[in-house]
Amino acid sequence: DAKTTQPPSMDCAEGRAANLPCNHSTISGNEYVYWYRQIHSQGPQYIIHGLKNNETNEMASLIITEDRKSSTLILPHATLRDTAVYYCIVRVDYGANSKLTFGKGITLSVRP
Amino acid sequence: KAGVTQTPRYLIKTRGQQVTLSCSPISGHRSVSWYQQTPGQGLQFLFEYFSETQRNKGNFPGRFSGRQFSNSRSEMNVSTLELGDSALYLCASSFSPTGVAKNIQYFGAGTRLSVL
């Protein structure tokens, strides 16, 4: 079972920041937070991951609370092409059971 | 660098038949994982192969099987197809197997299987 909860959907205006929340209140100390997204009829795309520090790459920023029980994925300037289902996943980064377990994700709709 | 390639993209089969799906990982990647995606169950892990050995397996019946070749290409086979096997089958590759730090999986576009 997925160990994260996300709201089912949200929308934002094109050009504005999209802040996607994720709760992972039972996260263990050795589990990372990963974000993937899936654009309709395509395979999931890796976005970013982190353990406890905030992370930034060319696609997005990941903000993890100090207690690590929740995180926020930030798309700084959303475009129409960012409309997709976004999955927040927690997983250990080692061991035989570190497979990705996808939940239902959050559907982000970017409006013009 | 070319991404993960899955063939065919679309497939139509009838109940009782068997099907084989193919996945070519990113060059240099030795781990291949397979997932099934349906509207009802979402994305579910099937199995993972690394260096021609199955390392991890999800909760699917034995009708679902796979293998990996020495060039890291992988095939997935489903025998005695059922209507409920209609799904998008996704393959993901990574440089190292799950269980190694900072393993990132890159997904192909999938094979959409329809069972009639």
Interface residues (C-beta under 8 A of the other chain):
Chain A: S41 Q42 G43 P44 Q45 Y46 H49 Y87 D93 Y94 G95 A96 N97 S98 K99 L100 T101 F102 G103 K104 G105
Chain B: V4 S33 Y35 G42 L43 Q44 F45 E48 R55 N56 G58 L88 L90 C91 A92 T98 G99 V100 A101 K102 N103 I104 Q105 Y106 F107 G108 A109 G110
